Amino acid sequence: MRSARENSFLKAFKSDIQGRKGETDVRNILAEYGLPSLHDIVLPTRSGNPTQIDHVALTAFGILVIETKHLRGRLSGDVRNDYWRQTLPGEWSEKIYSPVRQNAGHCDAVYMIVRHIDARIQTLSRIVMTGTAEVAPELSSVVHTSETFAKELESLRNNSVSELLQHAWDRLTEAAKHHEGLRKGTTLSPFA
């Protein structure tokens, strides 16, 4: 019989594996549609703490900031709340931090970098569910499946990117490289 600590470790390990599978699925979708993209980047937040962002992609309309979730069961809640409910078979449920709230912080971190090029550049939040989770109707307006995300990318495929957006993307790419050390626990140096 496993201890509570061993069960907790096993749950975290399984969650990490499932998360990586979902991120790989989204990475493959972005590659299929040929959008310039960065994956698993770390940027500083306004407070200076690092935040890990699953994916960012350059489109003609702005920079997509993508949070990937690979969940099962049923997700319910209110898009405005900090927590949603994940209910698994057998009626066991737990609260999960809202991916919308999580990605809002990611969008802000990206915007803090690209706003120096032009404050009107948009960071566009996308939540993509790659698992088997059933999403309650009240959340469906903010959650994409792999299929609906791919359809959106198809509509963006042949639009050209402005010079200004390309410049912002180049700055974001530079910043992601510059802040890679945040992942390894090094100190934060300014990037303005």
SETISE-82536 format. One line per field, with one value per residue: residue number from 1; x, y, z of N, C-alpha, C in turn. Coordinates in nm, 3 decimals, padded with zeros to 5 digits, always signed. Layout:
<recs>
k (NUM; ...)
n_x (X; ...)
n_y (Y; ...)
n_z (Z; ...)
ca_x (X; ...)
ca_y (Y; ...)
ca_z (Z; ...)
c_x (X; ...)
c_y (Y; ...)
c_z (Z; ...)
</recs>
This chain:
<recs>
k (1; 2; 3; 4; 5; 6; 7; 8; 9; 10; 11; 12; 13; 14; 15; 16; 17; 18; 19; 20; 21; 22; 23; 24; 25; 26; 27; 28; 29; 30; 31; 32; 33; 34; 35; 36; 37; 38; 39; 40; 41; 42; 43; 44; 45; 46; 47; 48; 49; 50; 51; 52; 53; 54; 55; 56; 57; 58; 59; 60; 61; 62; 63; 64; 65; 66; 67; 68; 69; 70; 71; 72; 73; 74; 75; 76; 77; 78; 79; 80; 81; 82; 83; 84; 85; 86; 87; 88; 89; 90; 91; 92; 93; 94; 95; 96; 97; 98; 99; 100; 101; 102; 103; 104; 105; 106; 107; 108; 109; 110; 111; 112; 113; 114; 115; 116; 117; 118; 119; 120; 121; 122; 123; 124; 125; 126; 127; 128; 129; 130; 131; 132; 133; 134; 135; 136; 137; 138; 139; 140; 141; 142; 143; 144; 145; 146; 147; 148; 149; 150; 151; 152; 153; 154; 155; 156; 157; 158; 159; 160; 161; 162; 163; 164; 165; 166; 167; 168; 169; 170; 171; 172; 173; 174; 175; 176; 177; 178; 179; 180; 181; 182; 183; 184; 185; 186; 187; 188; 189; 190; 191; 192)
n_x (+00.084; +00.053; +00.191; +00.045; +00.206; +00.349; +00.135; +00.058; +00.288; +00.285; +00.043; +00.108; +00.316; +00.183; +00.007; +00.188; +00.292; +00.058; +00.004; +00.225; +00.170; -00.060; +00.048; +00.227; +00.047; -00.077; +00.145; +00.202; -00.027; +00.005; +00.240; +00.149; -00.014; +00.166; +00.231; +00.450; +00.595; +00.653; +00.748; +00.682; +00.793; +00.954; +00.875; +00.911; +00.676; +00.472; +00.536; +00.785; +00.827; +00.877; +00.685; +00.556; +00.486; +00.282; +00.254; +00.319; +00.210; +00.251; +00.026; -00.162; -00.329; -00.244; -00.068; -00.101; -00.159; -00.125; -00.276; -00.255; -00.453; -00.483; -00.718; -00.957; -01.290; -01.548; -01.576; -01.675; -01.816; -01.776; -01.683; -01.577; -01.483; -01.223; -01.168; -01.246; -01.452; -01.355; -01.496; -01.476; -01.526; -01.745; -01.821; -01.627; -01.464; -01.269; -01.133; -00.997; -00.750; -00.857; -00.808; -00.844; -00.789; -00.526; -00.405; -00.447; -00.256; -00.032; -00.074; -00.047; +00.225; +00.344; +00.249; +00.379; +00.629; +00.594; +00.461; +00.636; +00.705; +00.465; +00.186; -00.064; -00.061; -00.206; -00.256; -00.375; -00.578; -00.595; -00.746; -00.683; -00.821; -00.707; -00.756; -01.001; -01.198; -01.526; -01.673; -01.856; -02.145; -02.138; -01.870; -01.780; -01.749; -01.498; -01.317; -01.129; -01.141; -00.906; -00.984; -01.153; -00.969; -00.782; -00.945; -00.976; -00.711; -00.679; -00.831; -00.668; -00.446; -00.350; -00.310; -00.124; +00.144; +00.196; +00.468; +00.518; +00.403; +00.568; +00.810; +00.750; +00.718; +00.979; +01.105; +00.979; +01.069; +01.343; +01.332; +01.232; +01.448; +01.639; +01.535; +01.541; +01.698; +01.548; +01.402; +01.587; +01.637; +01.800; +01.890; +01.680; +01.726; +01.701; +01.495; +01.420)
n_y (-00.118; +00.221; +00.523; +00.841; +01.044; +00.914; +00.857; +01.116; +01.203; +01.023; +01.099; +01.362; +01.306; +01.157; +01.355; +01.541; +01.396; +01.365; +01.635; +01.705; +01.547; +01.672; +01.925; +01.854; +01.771; +02.020; +02.162; +02.020; +02.079; +02.357; +02.352; +02.218; +02.411; +02.603; +02.834; +03.075; +02.985; +02.956; +02.744; +02.629; +02.845; +03.076; +03.363; +03.678; +03.796; +04.085; +04.116; +04.019; +03.752; +03.430; +03.298; +03.014; +02.950; +02.773; +02.782; +03.022; +03.201; +03.355; +03.558; +03.724; +03.893; +03.935; +03.817; +03.490; +03.345; +03.052; +02.825; +02.499; +02.224; +01.897; +01.712; +01.501; +01.374; +01.591; +01.936; +02.221; +02.538; +02.893; +03.130; +03.361; +03.305; +03.219; +02.952; +02.633; +02.338; +02.005; +01.709; +01.371; +01.027; +00.843; +01.045; +01.186; +01.486; +01.784; +02.109; +02.313; +02.545; +02.820; +02.798; +03.020; +03.239; +03.172; +03.190; +03.457; +03.585; +03.494; +03.614; +03.880; +03.885; +03.841; +04.065; +04.267; +04.254; +04.297; +04.540; +04.747; +04.779; +04.848; +04.970; +04.891; +04.633; +04.315; +04.060; +03.746; +03.534; +03.184; +02.884; +02.551; +02.237; +01.916; +01.665; +01.420; +01.555; +01.666; +01.966; +02.199; +02.381; +02.654; +02.714; +02.673; +02.884; +02.986; +02.786; +02.584; +02.290; +02.054; +02.030; +02.255; +02.454; +02.402; +02.461; +02.736; +02.818; +02.745; +02.939; +03.155; +03.111; +03.213; +03.484; +03.783; +03.899; +04.203; +04.440; +04.562; +04.381; +04.164; +04.265; +04.289; +04.020; +03.928; +04.058; +03.933; +03.671; +03.710; +03.791; +03.558; +03.385; +03.525; +03.510; +03.243; +03.136; +03.169; +02.940; +02.765; +02.862; +03.085; +03.428; +03.711; +03.934; +04.272; +04.338; +04.545)
n_z (+00.000; -00.085; +00.049; +00.151; +00.060; -00.145; -00.316; -00.383; -00.516; -00.735; -00.858; -00.936; -01.113; -01.315; -01.401; -01.506; -01.724; -01.880; -01.930; -02.086; -02.311; -02.411; -02.470; -02.670; -02.867; -02.932; -03.016; -03.250; -03.402; -03.440; -03.591; -03.817; -03.936; -03.997; -03.849; -03.709; -03.405; -03.051; -02.785; -02.456; -02.298; -02.073; -01.900; -01.726; -01.482; -01.396; -01.128; -01.124; -01.084; -01.236; -01.512; -01.674; -02.006; -02.222; -02.512; -02.770; -03.053; -03.370; -03.540; -03.800; -03.666; -03.412; -03.121; -03.036; -02.725; -02.569; -02.359; -02.264; -02.177; -02.063; -01.982; -01.809; -01.748; -01.629; -01.679; -01.505; -01.412; -01.371; -01.609; -01.506; -01.257; -01.018; -00.981; -01.123; -01.148; -01.160; -01.236; -01.186; -01.297; -01.083; -00.928; -00.790; -00.722; -00.782; -00.719; -00.972; -01.076; -01.262; -01.606; -01.766; -01.599; -01.537; -01.792; -01.844; -01.692; -01.831; -02.081; -02.006; -01.933; -02.183; -02.318; -02.175; -02.285; -02.567; -02.584; -02.591; -02.851; -02.978; -02.822; -02.899; -02.988; -02.990; -02.749; -02.764; -02.596; -02.572; -02.475; -02.485; -02.487; -02.477; -02.386; -02.281; -02.154; -02.079; -02.149; -01.972; -02.086; -02.006; -02.004; -02.255; -02.432; -02.395; -02.419; -02.630; -02.833; -02.966; -03.231; -03.285; -03.242; -03.444; -03.666; -03.632; -03.672; -03.937; -04.062; -04.025; -04.168; -04.429; -04.401; -04.407; -04.203; -04.037; -04.058; -03.817; -03.628; -03.681; -03.591; -03.319; -03.261; -03.306; -03.096; -02.878; -02.915; -02.871; -02.602; -02.482; -02.519; -02.371; -02.112; -02.051; -01.852; -01.621; -01.585; -01.489; -01.244; -01.218; -01.150; -01.215; -01.478; -01.598; -01.885; -02.122)
ca_x (+00.000; +00.132; +00.165; -00.017; +00.313; +00.373; +00.018; +00.067; +00.396; +00.236; -00.058; +00.180; +00.391; +00.086; -00.042; +00.294; +00.297; -00.060; +00.023; +00.321; +00.103; -00.145; +00.134; +00.278; -00.065; -00.094; +00.266; +00.185; -00.129; +00.068; +00.335; +00.070; -00.065; +00.280; +00.245; +00.569; +00.553; +00.749; +00.686; +00.738; +00.883; +00.943; +00.888; +00.880; +00.548; +00.488; +00.599; +00.922; +00.830; +00.866; +00.566; +00.581; +00.379; +00.286; +00.279; +00.282; +00.215; +00.233; -00.079; -00.180; -00.415; -00.179; +00.008; -00.181; -00.097; -00.205; -00.267; -00.302; -00.495; -00.515; -00.796; -01.068; -01.403; -01.635; -01.536; -01.786; -01.781; -01.810; -01.561; -01.526; -01.434; -01.082; -01.158; -01.348; -01.465; -01.333; -01.563; -01.431; -01.620; -01.763; -01.859; -01.516; -01.434; -01.173; -01.124; -00.874; -00.735; -00.914; -00.712; -00.863; -00.711; -00.385; -00.357; -00.448; -00.122; +00.061; -00.095; +00.011; +00.371; +00.379; +00.221; +00.484; +00.743; +00.563; +00.405; +00.743; +00.702; +00.343; +00.090; -00.189; -00.046; -00.296; -00.224; -00.503; -00.578; -00.664; -00.738; -00.707; -00.836; -00.670; -00.798; -01.138; -01.290; -01.648; -01.674; -01.992; -02.180; -02.100; -01.727; -01.746; -01.715; -01.357; -01.235; -01.124; -01.090; -00.802; -01.050; -01.196; -00.847; -00.729; -01.031; -00.940; -00.581; -00.701; -00.881; -00.560; -00.331; -00.298; -00.307; +00.013; +00.177; +00.252; +00.607; +00.513; +00.382; +00.689; +00.909; +00.710; +00.748; +01.124; +01.136; +00.933; +01.162; +01.465; +01.304; +01.221; +01.585; +01.704; +01.482; +01.545; +01.760; +01.448; +01.362; +01.691; +01.650; +01.894; +01.824; +01.616; +01.790; +01.602; +01.486; +01.321)
ca_y (+00.000; +00.344; +00.630; +00.961; +01.115; +00.839; +00.879; +01.254; +01.205; +00.950; +01.183; +01.473; +01.248; +01.127; +01.483; +01.598; +01.320; +01.401; +01.772; +01.704; +01.492; +01.779; +02.028; +01.799; +01.778; +02.158; +02.195; +01.959; +02.155; +02.483; +02.320; +02.182; +02.532; +02.686; +02.960; +03.086; +02.962; +02.923; +02.647; +02.611; +02.957; +03.135; +03.508; +03.735; +03.865; +04.221; +04.109; +03.969; +03.606; +03.367; +03.222; +02.923; +02.962; +02.653; +02.815; +03.151; +03.190; +03.481; +03.563; +03.857; +03.971; +03.951; +03.702; +03.392; +03.291; +02.930; +02.738; +02.366; +02.137; +01.761; +01.668; +01.408; +01.401; +01.702; +02.067; +02.314; +02.658; +03.021; +03.181; +03.474; +03.257; +03.177; +02.805; +02.552; +02.207; +01.888; +01.594; +01.246; +00.917; +00.809; +01.171; +01.249; +01.611; +01.873; +02.242; +02.341; +02.687; +02.854; +02.821; +03.157; +03.324; +03.136; +03.243; +03.604; +03.620; +03.468; +03.720; +04.002; +03.874; +03.861; +04.206; +04.349; +04.252; +04.350; +04.676; +04.842; +04.799; +04.926; +04.936; +04.839; +04.491; +04.231; +03.923; +03.677; +03.415; +03.062; +02.767; +02.435; +02.110; +01.806; +01.539; +01.375; +01.628; +01.727; +02.104; +02.249; +02.488; +02.787; +02.733; +02.643; +03.004; +03.021; +02.665; +02.520; +02.154; +02.050; +02.047; +02.394; +02.534; +02.381; +02.537; +02.878; +02.837; +02.736; +03.069; +03.253; +03.058; +03.288; +03.628; +03.828; +03.965; +04.337; +04.460; +04.594; +04.255; +04.083; +04.325; +04.250; +03.877; +03.917; +04.101; +03.827; +03.559; +03.751; +03.790; +03.418; +03.334; +03.599; +03.468; +03.097; +03.106; +03.166; +02.801; +02.696; +02.923; +03.197; +03.553; +03.786; +04.061; +04.353; +04.332; +04.648)
ca_z (+00.000; -00.098; +00.146; +00.094; -00.012; -00.270; -00.402; -00.430; -00.617; -00.852; -00.922; -01.002; -01.225; -01.421; -01.451; -01.588; -01.850; -01.958; -01.974; -02.198; -02.428; -02.463; -02.529; -02.797; -02.963; -02.976; -03.093; -03.383; -03.473; -03.482; -03.700; -03.936; -03.999; -04.036; -03.778; -03.625; -03.267; -02.947; -02.695; -02.322; -02.269; -01.940; -01.899; -01.596; -01.464; -01.343; -00.996; -01.141; -01.075; -01.368; -01.549; -01.786; -02.106; -02.307; -02.653; -02.828; -03.200; -03.441; -03.642; -03.857; -03.579; -03.284; -03.073; -02.961; -02.604; -02.561; -02.241; -02.300; -02.067; -02.104; -01.867; -01.833; -01.661; -01.669; -01.627; -01.488; -01.338; -01.432; -01.672; -01.427; -01.128; -01.008; -00.982; -01.188; -01.087; -01.245; -01.178; -01.248; -01.275; -00.943; -00.864; -00.720; -00.790; -00.719; -00.780; -01.047; -01.103; -01.392; -01.714; -01.815; -01.508; -01.557; -01.919; -01.838; -01.645; -01.941; -02.181; -01.951; -01.942; -02.324; -02.350; -02.113; -02.378; -02.701; -02.577; -02.620; -02.996; -03.000; -02.715; -02.957; -03.026; -02.912; -02.707; -02.776; -02.511; -02.617; -02.388; -02.571; -02.416; -02.565; -02.326; -02.306; -02.065; -02.129; -02.102; -01.950; -02.180; -01.958; -02.026; -02.394; -02.508; -02.374; -02.430; -02.761; -02.847; -03.071; -03.360; -03.305; -03.250; -03.579; -03.759; -03.620; -03.736; -04.082; -04.109; -04.011; -04.240; -04.543; -04.374; -04.389; -04.077; -04.057; -04.017; -03.675; -03.556; -03.696; -03.502; -03.184; -03.249; -03.291; -02.958; -02.789; -02.932; -02.800; -02.459; -02.440; -02.508; -02.263; -01.982; -02.037; -01.724; -01.514; -01.568; -01.414; -01.114; -01.212; -01.114; -01.323; -01.515; -01.671; -02.031; -02.153)
c_x (+00.089; +00.094; +00.097; +00.085; +00.343; +00.257; +00.021; +00.173; +00.350; +00.134; +00.010; +00.256; +00.298; +00.034; +00.061; +00.302; +00.179; -00.049; +00.118; +00.257; +00.016; -00.064; +00.193; +00.169; -00.081; +00.026; +00.253; +00.080; -00.069; +00.164; +00.260; +00.021; +00.042; +00.292; +00.377; +00.526; +00.673; +00.676; +00.760; +00.839; +00.857; +00.968; +00.860; +00.740; +00.577; +00.560; +00.743; +00.934; +00.817; +00.731; +00.599; +00.460; +00.393; +00.325; +00.245; +00.298; +00.184; +00.124; -00.087; -00.260; -00.355; -00.105; -00.084; -00.098; -00.184; -00.172; -00.331; -00.339; -00.533; -00.586; -00.900; -01.179; -01.490; -01.587; -01.657; -01.737; -01.828; -01.680; -01.499; -01.465; -01.287; -01.065; -01.275; -01.353; -01.442; -01.395; -01.524; -01.534; -01.625; -01.796; -01.749; -01.482; -01.331; -01.178; -00.992; -00.870; -00.782; -00.805; -00.724; -00.781; -00.561; -00.330; -00.362; -00.313; -00.016; +00.050; -00.032; +00.164; +00.418; +00.360; +00.329; +00.607; +00.710; +00.509; +00.509; +00.754; +00.583; +00.239; -00.040; -00.179; -00.131; -00.230; -00.359; -00.499; -00.656; -00.637; -00.773; -00.708; -00.806; -00.712; -00.941; -01.240; -01.411; -01.655; -01.819; -02.021; -02.135; -01.950; -01.689; -01.709; -01.567; -01.262; -01.245; -01.089; -00.978; -00.863; -01.091; -01.075; -00.787; -00.812; -00.998; -00.807; -00.592; -00.746; -00.772; -00.442; -00.272; -00.298; -00.163; +00.027; +00.240; +00.397; +00.614; +00.497; +00.505; +00.799; +00.878; +00.742; +00.899; +01.166; +01.095; +01.027; +01.293; +01.446; +01.295; +01.359; +01.656; +01.662; +01.481; +01.606; +01.663; +01.403; +01.461; +01.717; +01.752; +01.818; +01.775; +01.694; +01.691; +01.610; +01.380; +01.319)
c_y (+00.125; +00.445; +00.747; +01.039; +01.047; +00.858; +01.019; +01.266; +01.137; +01.031; +01.297; +01.423; +01.218; +01.255; +01.548; +01.528; +01.357; +01.544; +01.781; +01.647; +01.599; +01.887; +01.981; +01.803; +01.919; +02.203; +02.141; +02.033; +02.287; +02.460; +02.289; +02.306; +02.636; +02.820; +02.963; +03.070; +02.931; +02.835; +02.642; +02.721; +03.007; +03.284; +03.560; +03.798; +04.007; +04.221; +04.061; +03.819; +03.545; +03.299; +03.140; +02.928; +02.845; +02.687; +02.961; +03.136; +03.326; +03.467; +03.706; +03.949; +03.997; +03.824; +03.614; +03.344; +03.172; +02.851; +02.605; +02.289; +02.002; +01.695; +01.566; +01.442; +01.512; +01.829; +02.156; +02.433; +02.782; +03.078; +03.294; +03.431; +03.215; +03.026; +02.744; +02.419; +02.100; +01.769; +01.470; +01.137; +00.878; +00.932; +01.230; +01.378; +01.691; +02.008; +02.251; +02.492; +02.714; +02.874; +02.961; +03.253; +03.298; +03.200; +03.396; +03.654; +03.600; +03.578; +03.851; +04.000; +03.896; +04.008; +04.298; +04.356; +04.327; +04.492; +04.782; +04.870; +04.886; +04.878; +04.878; +04.693; +04.406; +04.099; +03.854; +03.546; +03.301; +02.951; +02.648; +02.309; +01.997; +01.671; +01.506; +01.449; +01.681; +01.866; +02.150; +02.365; +02.627; +02.816; +02.722; +02.766; +03.040; +02.903; +02.608; +02.372; +02.161; +02.081; +02.193; +02.487; +02.522; +02.458; +02.685; +02.905; +02.830; +02.871; +03.177; +03.225; +03.152; +03.439; +03.671; +03.909; +04.100; +04.342; +04.487; +04.468; +04.166; +04.134; +04.286; +04.103; +03.855; +03.955; +03.993; +03.707; +03.587; +03.741; +03.647; +03.356; +03.396; +03.546; +03.317; +03.057; +03.104; +03.023; +02.728; +02.760; +03.035; +03.325; +03.626; +03.914; +04.138; +04.332; +04.433; +04.681)
c_z (+00.000; +00.010; +00.074; +00.013; -00.146; -00.367; -00.461; -00.540; -00.746; -00.929; -00.998; -01.123; -01.342; -01.484; -01.544; -01.724; -01.939; -02.013; -02.092; -02.325; -02.493; -02.531; -02.662; -02.904; -03.019; -03.057; -03.236; -03.465; -03.524; -03.597; -03.829; -04.011; -04.026; -03.967; -03.702; -03.479; -03.178; -02.846; -02.562; -02.289; -02.127; -01.953; -01.758; -01.596; -01.414; -01.208; -01.004; -01.127; -01.213; -01.387; -01.673; -01.878; -02.202; -02.450; -02.679; -02.979; -03.261; -03.546; -03.695; -03.766; -03.442; -03.247; -02.990; -02.843; -02.564; -02.435; -02.279; -02.173; -02.125; -01.985; -01.909; -01.736; -01.718; -01.601; -01.619; -01.408; -01.412; -01.487; -01.590; -01.294; -01.134; -01.017; -01.057; -01.115; -01.193; -01.173; -01.258; -01.223; -01.128; -00.859; -00.776; -00.794; -00.711; -00.790; -00.854; -01.073; -01.246; -01.497; -01.774; -01.730; -01.527; -01.683; -01.925; -01.789; -01.752; -02.047; -02.134; -01.962; -02.086; -02.361; -02.292; -02.204; -02.507; -02.698; -02.608; -02.771; -03.031; -02.898; -02.770; -02.999; -02.932; -02.873; -02.693; -02.699; -02.575; -02.515; -02.476; -02.485; -02.512; -02.509; -02.362; -02.222; -02.141; -02.066; -02.091; -02.044; -02.135; -01.976; -02.174; -02.476; -02.495; -02.389; -02.570; -02.744; -02.950; -03.207; -03.383; -03.313; -03.390; -03.683; -03.753; -03.691; -03.888; -04.137; -04.102; -04.104; -04.346; -04.524; -04.348; -04.261; -04.107; -04.009; -03.867; -03.590; -03.565; -03.603; -03.356; -03.160; -03.229; -03.149; -02.857; -02.795; -02.857; -02.649; -02.406; -02.425; -02.389; -02.125; -01.963; -01.903; -01.608; -01.484; -01.478; -01.277; -01.105; -01.183; -01.239; -01.351; -01.598; -01.822; -02.069; -02.301)
</recs>
